[in-house]
Amino acid sequence: MLQFILILVALGGLLEVMRREAGAVPAIGVLVITGLVGVLFGTPILGALLLIAGTLLAIPGVPALRRRLLSPRIFALFDKAAPKVSDTERSALEAGTVSWDGELFSGKPTWQRLLDYRDDGLTEEERTFIDHQCSVAAGMCNGWEIARERADLPEALWDYLKKEGFFGMIIPKQYGGLGFSAKAQSAVLQKLAVNETLMVSVGVPNSLGPGELLLKYGTQAQKDHYLPRLADGREIPCFGLTGPRAGSDATSLPDTGIVCRGMHNGEEVLGLRLNFEKRWITLAPIATVVGLAFRMFDPEHLLGEDTDLGITCALIPRDTEGMEIGRRHHPVGSPFMNGPIVGKDVIIPLDYIIGGPSMAGQGWRMLVECLSVGRCITLPSGASGVGRYAIGWTGGYSRIRRQFNMPVADMEGVQEPLARLTAHAYIAQAAVMQTANLIDHGEKPAVPSAILKSQLTEFQRNILADAMDIHGGRAVTLGPRNYLGLGWSAVPVSITVEGANIMTRNLMIFGQGAIRCHPFVLKELAAKEAQDLRAFDKAFFGHIGLIFGNAARAWLQGLGIGRPSVPFDEVATPYARDVSRLSAAFGLCADAAMISVGSGLKKREMLSARLGDVLSNLYLTSMVLKQWQAGDNVEHEAALLHYSCRTLLFRAEQALVELLDNLPNRALAKSLKFIVMPLGRRWEKPQDSLTRDIAKAVSMDTPLRRKLISDTWDQQGPGQQDNPLARYNALLAEYERAEPIYRAISKAYAKGELPAEALHPEQRLEAALDAGLVSEDDARFMRHYEREVLDMLTVDDFAFDAFATHKDKVVWHDAA
């Protein structure tokens, strides 16, 4: 009996030491004390074994001993096995900052750190801009006209965007810009997402254009010249990075800039001879200044001893001799300005390099540091904005569309996709706004930018797919009345640009995060590069402690023991605790995969992608919980929180299961599964009751619907284009009066109290009025209501030859 008790005490003590990552000395103490008790009180063999274990643990546990006996050997093995980090990889790894993503990698996230990033909302100036200027701009958009008749925004809209400073949101006021916060930029783009072309045209200059590069790296002369002109729209920028042979692998771009002496504007200058071919460059057809990335070489050593100076960025005016610009690509579903740029023997002075000649070769660092922040804003904000509008349009449509004498919103087959798209939109809103809040607090979230870009644009695809399914024929018939079809057809653009989602998911999220966000890996690599044994010893054995700590935390919390204290209310607490549990499981499995697969993990992209999926879903859940804790929650929002968190945690567990099912070392995989899921999976998909609750709330005029579609263009102003969202909102506001009348008339028709030939709603209404079943006031109300409903259900039709761009090729079929 004493032996059993001693074993339990020893194991319990060791697990507690591991869980707390208290270090080797307390663990040695547990083994020595239990060993002495065994020796003194009748279990000498067990006691001796525990004492021996404590003595052996002292070798790696006591720094002085291990640095003499262990660390040099381990360091030598690590030095041979660890991959060399190239300068390009180092730039990417050192870019940005680590905040909440690092906490999730630690396996023991400190939730208060996330909550300490207070969200103070928008300034009065930002709020006014979103309410007024954004509404005016959105109201000038006719999607069909832009996509099919103009293939461009109206000239009046371009002028308005320039006049009101839309292109200068990130530029400080001292240079004539708006100086908006990241949250305000995101809110602007979410509102403008009513039209894809409008959102992209405003978003790109504020994220992927040269503005941010100039702000951080430009010379004072470059800032003074360009920033005021970018802010007021005199200059329209584009940035040329991608080309025919350099897409996702942007570091391999073949475009060159050779240091030389040449003629520029009639003068001989020491400059660069550029040869380049760029494609898919947004705003290129109308850009007045081109930001260009190229590989810089100095074969004649006019600047120094180095021949290959590396990737460099420069600003080139549109009218520079030798540059061909102005032709267009045709992006699928959306005619935003996008086109090629070609340059042959283009001579520019060295002063055109962003930051001047001293920044030659620093282009890749500049890009990964600045443009990754933009990836947190533009496309994720567009996805979130699309989600807001999709809720508004689809919830409204599903309520007014009646089949089988009932709104389709009350049919469970419709409720399922309606609730799903609502949850995706809710998650996207939280992720975008709370990550923007991190940026406003000074963070530069490199890994979260990859998470948001890939995950939220996939959400956008799913949101619009569900919206299209619910709308049915209303959405698949294109024309001026169709507010969904063009956006749906443009979805692949968001999926593909700014780093294709396949690459981002498979390579970037975990590939960058495993080194950048891990508490010890970057330190170990730095110690290797510096050949610093003491620093390596500290990092390596700290890493070992983390592995044991995550194993203990994952197993104990998987059994429901040692749940962490979290600063959330009773609704959110279970989800925060399970994020912590899965964070420990993720940290353990990540280390196991890196150790067992080694450098080959780079090529095992499916394994890397699943690890990235775990991290992504934990990050998104955290953002939802942060938004919940900081927000003014409304009726029915708890159901949406439950649905969203359960969906995300289910996905995180699924990714873990798939990882362990495919880990090459099967014994290790089975051991990990026992540790991280000792009682099996915990999360299932959301219950049907949540689905029904959410679908009803967003298809009625409720506080939840109003909150979810806030900061959209939802008002019909004088002189503005038709606004379907405003019309749906008006119909839902009157629905409570209309529904009892619908029911009364349907019941009377079913009983035979109305003529059998009264098949149209309008006929039944007049028959019910004649029969005295409805009042004249109700009949007057329903005539107007039904006219508006029918107009919102109507689709467009066209002349027979309307779709032919070459009328002479039309086949006029002989029709009687």
N, C-alpha and C positions, 0 to 999 in steps of 0.2 A: 504493500500500500504506500509506504514512504517513497519507494522508487517511482511509482506512478505520480505522486504529488510533486516530487522533485523535477521530474521530466516536464510536467505541466508548468511548474513555476519557471523553469529555465526557458522553455519555449515561449511562454507568455512574456517573460521579461525581455527576451531577445526580440520578439515581435514588436514590443512597445519601443524598444531602443531603435529598431529599424524604422518604425513608423514615424518617429520623431527625428530621424537622422541625427541621433545624439552623438554618434561617433563610436570608435572602437573601445575607448576606455570604459564607458558604462557597460558595454557588452562583455568586456573582460571581467568587469566587476560582478555581473550576473553569474557568469560561469564559475568564477572563483568562489563566490559565496555559496552557491548551491553545491559546488564540489566539496567544500569544507563541511557543510552540513551533512552531506552523504558520508564522508569519511568518519565524522565524529559520531554519527547516530545510526550506524548499522548497515550502511550500503556502501562499503568501501570501493567496490569495483566501479559502480556508477559514479561515485564521488571522484575517483581517480581519473575516469574518462573525462569528466567535466573539467577537472583541473588541467588535464593535458590539452583539452580544446581551448581553454583560456590562455594557456601558455603559447600554443601555436598561433592564436589570434593576435598575440602581442607582436609577432613579427611584422604583419602588414599594418597593425594598429598603432604601433609606436613609431612616430616619424623618424626618430634617430636610427632605429633598427632597420626599417624598411628602406631608407635612403642608402643604407650601406649594403643590404642584402638583396633587396628586390628591385627597387626602382631603376638602377642602371640596366638591368637585364630587360625589364619591360620597355624601357625607353628605347633600347636598341631594336627590339622587335617592332615597336610602333614606328620608329624612324624608317624602317624598311617597308612596312605594310601600308602606312598612311599615304593617300594620294597627294601629289604636289599640287598646291593651289596656284593656278595661273594668275597673272596680274588682272586679267579680265574677270575671272571668278572672284578674286579678292575685292575688286571694285563693287561687284554685285552684292557680295556678302557683307561688306562694310557699309553699304548704302542704307540710309534711313535709320530708324530707331526701333528698339524692341520694347513693347509695353505689355499689353494683356496677352499677346501671343506668346511671349516668354513665360508668363505665369502658367499658361496651359501646358507648355512643354515641361514645366518643373514638376508636374504631378501633384502639386499642393498649392493651387491658386489662392492667392490672398484677395478675397472678393472686395475688401474695403478699398484696395488700390484702384479697382475699376470704378467703384462708386465715388471715389474722391475726385474723379474727373467730372466736376459739376457742369451741368448743362444750363447755362444762363439764358438760353433762347436767342432770339434775334433782337437787334437794336431797332429802335423806332424807324430809322431811315431804311433799314433792310426790309422791315415789315411793310412799309409803305410802298417800296419798290415792287415787292412781290404782289401786293394787293392791286396796285394800279398799273405800273408799266408792263408787268408780265401779262396782266389781263388784256391790256390794249394790244400787245404783240400777238397773243394767242387769238384774239378776236379778229385779227387781220388775215388769219390763215384759212384757206379753203383747201382741204387736203387733196381733193380731186383736181382742182385747178393747178395746184403746185406740182402734183405728180404727173398728170397726164396732159395738161394744156400748156403750162409754162415751162415745166422741168426746172423750176427755180422758184425762189420766194419772190413775191411782188416787189417791184422797185420801191414802193412806198414803205414797205416793211423793212427792207435793207436800210433805207434812210432813217427810219425810226430807231432801229437797233443801234446804229452809229450815234445818232443824236443823244440817245438816252444812256449811252455808255455800257451797253451789254457786253461789248468785247473787251472791256477794261475792268471786269469784276475783281481780278486778282491784283491789279495795278494800284499801288498806293495813291492816296489823294494828292500827295505832293507832286505827282506826275500827271495829274488830271484823271486818274482812275477812280473807281468806286471804293476800293479798299475793303471789299466785303470779306466776311468770315467764310470759312469752308462750309459751315452749315447754311449760310445764306446762298452761296453758290449752288449747293445741292438743291435747296428749295426752289431756286429759280429754274434750274434744269428740270426738276420734277414737274413744275407747272407747265413748262414749255413742251414737255413730252406729249402733249396733245397732238403734236405734229413732229414726226421723226426728223424731217429736214430742218425744221426750226431749231429743235433741240441740239442737233449735231452742229449746225452752223454757229450757234452761240457757244456750245460746250468746247469745241476744239480749240479756239483761240485762247480759252481760259485754262487749258490743261496741257494740250499737246503742242501748242504754238511756242514760239521763242520767248514769250513774255516772262515766264518763270525763270528760264535760263538767264535772261538778261538781268532780272532782279537779283539773282544770287551770284552770277559770275561775270556779268557784263562790266566793261570799263565805264567810268563815269560819263565819258563822252557818248558811248553807245546808249546808256540809259537816258541821258538828257535828250538825245536825238529821237530815239525810237519809242520810248515808253509813252510820252504824250501823244504821239501819232497813232500808236496802237490803241490807246485808251479812247480816243474820239473817232476811231474808224478811218482816219486818213490812210492808215496802213492796214491792210488785211494780211495776216501772216499764214504761212503753212510750214510744216516741218517735213523734210524729205529724209526718211530713214530706210523704208522698205524698198526693195527692188526685185527684179525678176529672179535673181539668184540668192537673195538674202531676205527671207521672210521672218519666220520664227527665230532662225539663227542669225540675228541681226549683227552679231560680232564678226561674221564672215563677209561683210559687205565688200564687194569688189571695186567700189568707186574710189578713185584716187585723187589726191592733191599733191603735186610734185613741187617742191620749193624751187623757184627759178627767178630769173629776171625777165620781165616782159613789159609790154605796153598796156597801160590801162588808162582809158580816157585821155589818150594823147601823151601820156607821160610814162617814162620807164620807172618801174617800181620793183622792189624785192617782194615777191608775192608767191602765189600758188597757181599752177596750171591744173585746172580741174577737168576730169572726165568722169561722167556719171550718168546713170540711167535709173530713175526712180519711178515706181508705180504705186497706185492706190494712195495717193497723197491728198488728204482732205483739204479742201479750199484752194488747191493748186490752180485750178482754172481761173480764179479771180484774185489770187494772191498778188500783193505788190511787193512783198519781201519774203524770201525763201530761207528758212533755216535748213542747213544741209549738213548731214553727217557723212564723213568720208575717211579713208585711211590716208594718213599724211606721211610722205617720204621725203628725205633730204639726201638724194644720192650724191650731190656735189659738196655736201657738208657746208652749205652756206650759213647754217645756223649753229652747227656744232658737230660733235663726233658721231652722234647717232644717225643711222640711216632710216630706220623704221620708227617714226615718232608716235604711231598709234592712231586711234580713232579721234577725230577732231570735229568740232562743230563751228560753222561759220554762218554769217548772215549775208545774203546776196540780194541786191535790188532786182526787181523783175526785168528791168530793161538792160541788164548786163549783157554785153555782146557774147554770143555763143550759146546762150541758154534758150532752149525751146520750151515754151510753156503756154498753156491755154487750151489744149485739147482735153476732152473729158472721157472718163469711164462712165458706165451706167450701173451704179450699185443696184442690186436687186431690191425692188420694192420702194426705193426712195431716191429721188433725184438730187440728193445733196451734192454740192460741188466736190468732185473728186477726179483726179486725173494724173497723167504722167508728167514728169519733168526730165528733160534730157539736156546734158551739157557736153560740148566737145571743145576742148582746148580753151576753156573759160579762164581768163586771167583775172585774179582778184588780188588786192594788196593784203599783206598779213594782218592789217588792222581790221579786216572783216571777220577774223576769228573771234568768236564770242569770248570776251575777256582779254583779247589782244594776244600777241605772240606768246606770252608766257603761259597761256592755257593750251598751247598746242599739245595734242596727245591726251588731253584730259576729257575728251568728249564722252567716252563710255561712262565714266564716273558721273559726269554732269547729267547724262540721260537717266541712269538708274536712280540717282538721288532725287531728281526733280519730277521726271515723268511718272514714276511709280506713285507719287502722291496724286497726280492727276487721274491715275487709274482707279483711285478710291472714289473719285467724284463723278466723272462724266458718264461713262456707261452704266455704272451701278445706279446713279441718280436717274438716268433715263429709264432703267428697268423698274425702279421704284415708282417713278411717275406713271409709267404705263400701267403698273399695278393699281394705282389710285383710280385712274380713268376706267380700267377694266372692271373694277368693283362697281363704280358708278353706273357705267353703261349696262353691264350684264345683270347687276341686281335690279336695275330699273326695267330692263327688257323682260326679264324672267317673271316679273310681277304683273306686267300689263299684258303679256302674251298668254292667252287662255286656250287650253285644249281640254276636251272632255269636261267642259263646264267648270274648269278651275284654273287658277294661275299655274303655269308650269313651275314656278318657284316652290309650289307645295308638293311637287312630285320628287320622290327620293332620288330618282335617276338624275335629276337636274341639281338637286341639293348637294350631291356628292362633289361634282366638279366646281360648283359655286363656292362651297366651303373651302375646297382645296385651293382654288385661285386666291381666295381671300386670305388664307393663311400664308401663302407664298408672298402676297403683297405686304402683309403685316410684318413678316420677317424681313423683307427687303427694306421697308421703311425704317425699322429699328436699326438694322445693320448700317445703312447709309448714314443716318443722322447721328448715331452714336460714334461711328468711326470718324465722321467729320468733326465731331466734338473732340475726339482725341487729337486731330490735326490742329484744331483751334487752341489746344493746350500745349502745342509745340512738338507733338509727336510726328514722325514721318514714317507711317506704318507700311513697310515694304511688303512683308508677308501678308498682312490683311488686305493689301491692295490686290494681290493675286487671288485671294479667297473671294473678295467681293466681285471682282470682274468676272471670274469664271462661274461662281455659284449664282449670282443674281441675274446674269444674262441667261443662264439656263432656266432660272425661275421665270424670267420674262417669256421665254419660249413656251414653258408649261402654262403660264397664266393665259397667254393669248390662244394657245391650243384649246384650253378649257372654255374660254370665252367664245371662240369660234364654234365649238361643239354646241354650246347652249343656244347661241343665236341661229344656228342652222342656216337655212336659206337666206335669212336676213343678212348674214355676213359673207356668204360665198358669192353673192351677186354684186359685182363692183359697180361703182357709180358715185355721184356726188353725195348720195344719202348714206353710203357705207363708211362708217367710222372705224371699222376694225380691219378690213381686208388688206389695205395697203400696209398698215403696221405689222400685220402678221407676215406678209411677204418679205418685209425688211428685216425680220428677226435674224437671219443668217449673217447679216452685216455685224451686228453686235457680238455674235458668237465668234466671229472670225478675227475682227480687228483688235488692235492693242494687245496682241499676243493671243493666238488661237486657243480656245478652251482646251483642246486636246493637249497641247503643249503645257499650258498653264497648270492643268490638273495633274498631268503625269510627271512633269519635271520640276515645276517651279515651287509649288506650295510646300511640299515636304522637302524637296531637294535643297531649297534655300533655307527653309525653316529648321531643318535638322542641324544645320551648322550655325545659322545666324541666331536662332532663338534658344537653342539648347544651352543650359547653364554652363556646360563644360567643354563641349566639342571644339568650339572656336579657341578657347584657352589652350586646349591640348595641341591644336595645330600651330598656334602662335608660339608655344614653347618649343615645339619641334623645329620650326623655322629659325628660332633664336638659339637653338641648342641649349636651352635653359633647363637643367635637370630638376632644380628645386621647384620651378614653376610647373613643370610637367608633373612632378610628384604630387603637388597640391591639387592640380586639376584632375589627374587620373584617379586618385583615391577619393576625391570628392565625387567623381563620376560613379565609382563603385558604390559609395554610400547612397547616392541617388537611386541606383538600380535596386539595391536592397530595400530602400525606403519605399519606392513605388510598388515593389512586389508586396510588401507588408500592407501598405495602404489599400492597394487594389483588392487584395484577398480579404482583409478584415472588413472593408466597406462593402464588398460583395456579399459578405455574410451578414451584413447589417450591424456590424460592430464598429465602434469608434467613428461614428458619423461626425463630420466636421461641423463646427458652429458657423452659420452663414448669416449675414446681416440683411435678411429678406423677410417679408411677411409670410404668413402661413400658406398662402397660395403659391408663391414662388419658391419657398424653401426646399421642397422635395426635388425640384429640378436643379437648383443650384448645388445641392448636395450630390446629385448624380453626375453633374458636370465634373465635380471634384473627383468622384470615383473613377469616371471614365478618363479624366485627365491623367490619373495615376496609371490606369491600364494602358493608355496611349503612350505615356512616357516609357513604360516598361517594354511594350512591344516595339516601339521605335528603336530603343537601344538593342533589343534582341535581334531585330532585323538588320541593323547596321553591323553588329558584331558577327552574326552568322553568315550573312551574305557578303559583307565587306564592300569593297569598292564596286563590286558587280551590281550593287543596288541601283546604281545610276541607270543600268541597262534593264533592270527588272522593273519596267515602268508601271506595270499593273500593281505590283506590290507598293511601289512608291505612291501611286495614285490613291490606293485604299488608305494608306496612312494619312495622306493629304485630306481624304474625305472625312476621316475621324476628326482631325484638327479643324477642318472647315465647319463641320456641324457643331462642334463644341463652341467654336468662336461665335457662330450665328446664334446659338442658344443663349450665350452670355449677353449678346447685344439685345436680345429680346427681353431678358431679365433686367438688364440695366434700364431699358426704356420703360418697362413696367414699374420698376422701383421709383424712377424719376418722374413718371408721367401722372397726369390727372385722369385716372382710369374711369371708364364709363360702364353703364349697364351692358351686359353680355360680353364685355371684353375679357372677363375671366375665362369664358368658354374658348375664346380665340387664343388666349395664352396657353391653356391646356392643350388645345389642338396643335398649336405650333411647336411647343416644346416636346410633346410626345412624338410628333413627326420627326423632328431633328434628332432626338435621342435614339429613336428607332433606327434612323439612318446611320447614326454613329455606331451603334452596336452591330448593325448589318455589315458595315465596312470592316469592323474588327473580326467578325466571324469569317468573312471572305478572306481577309488577310491570313488568319490562322489556318484556314483550310488550304491555303496555297503556299505557305512558308515551306521552303525546301526541306529543312531539317524537321522531320515529322515528330521526333521525340520532343524536341524543343517546343513545337507548336502545341502538342498535347499538354505539356507542362504549363505553358502559358495560358491555355484555355482553362485549366483547372484553377489557376491563380486569379485570372481576371474575371471569370464567370463561374465561380464555384457552385452557384445555384442555378446556372443557366441564364438565358437572356431575361432581362427585366422589363423591357419595353415592347409594347405592341402598338399597332396603328390606332389612331384615335377612334373612340366609340361613335356609333351612329347618332347617339343623342347629342353629341357636340356638333356633328355635321348639321343636324336639323336646326339646332339653336342658331348657329352662325348664319346659315342660309336664310333663315327667316329674318334675322336682324339686318342683313345687308340688302335685302330686297324690300324693306319697308323704310319709312322715314323715322329712323331711330337715332339716338345719340351715337351709337357705334358706327352706323353708316356715315353720319355727318363727320365724325372724327377721321375715319379712314379716307374720305375723299376731300378732306380739308386741303387748302392750298392747291386746288385745281382751278381751272377756268370753268366756273359753274354758274356764271351769271350771263344773261342775254342783254348786252348793252345796245343802245341805239347805234345803228350803222355797222354793227359787227356781223361777222358771218354767223350762219345758223349754228346753235350750240345744243347738240343732242343731250348733253349731260344736264343742262339747265331745264330742258323740256321733260326729261325723266324725273328730275327732282320735283317739278311742278305736278306731274301726274301722281307721284307717290304721296305728295302732300295732300292730295284730294282722294287718295285711294280708300281711306276709311269710310268716306261717304259713299263711294261708288260700290264697294263690295257687297253691302247688304242689299242694294238694289239689284245687282247681278244675281244674287242668290234668290231673291224673291221672284224675279222674272223667270229664272231657270226652273224653279220649283213649280211655278204656275204652268209653264210650257209642258213640263213632264206630266202634270196632272190633266192635261188636255184643256186647260182654261184659256189657252191662247190658240189661234189658228195654226194648224199643222204646217201650212205653207209659209209661216213667218220664220224663215230660216236665218235671215240676217239679224244681228243684234239690233240694228236700227228698226227693223220691222217689228221685232218683239217688243221693243220699247214703246212704239206707237200703239201696238195692240194692247199692251198693259195699261197705257194711259187711257185708251178708250174703255177698257174694262174697269177702270177705277182702281187699279192695283198700285199705281204710283201717282203722285201728285204732279201738277203742272210744273211746280218749282223743281222737283226731282227730274222730271222729263227734260226740262230746259238744261239742267246741269248735265245730264247724261248725254244729251245731243252734242254738247261741246266736248265732253270727256271722250266720247267715242270717236269723234272726228279727229281729235288729237292722237288717240291710240292708233287709229287706222293709218294716220299719216306717219307715225313712228314705225309701223310695221311694213310700210310700202317700200318696194325696191325700184331701182331705175330700169328703164328700157331705152333702147337707142334705135336709130335708123339702121337699116340692113347693112349699109356699107360704112358704118361709123368707125369700125375698128381697123379698117384697111388704111395703111399709110400711103399706099399707092393705089389710087382709085381705079387706075386702068387695069389692075390685076384682079379686080373683083369679079367673081363668077356669079352672074345673074341667073339663078336657076329659074327655069320656066315654071311659074306657079300660076295656077288658074285663078 
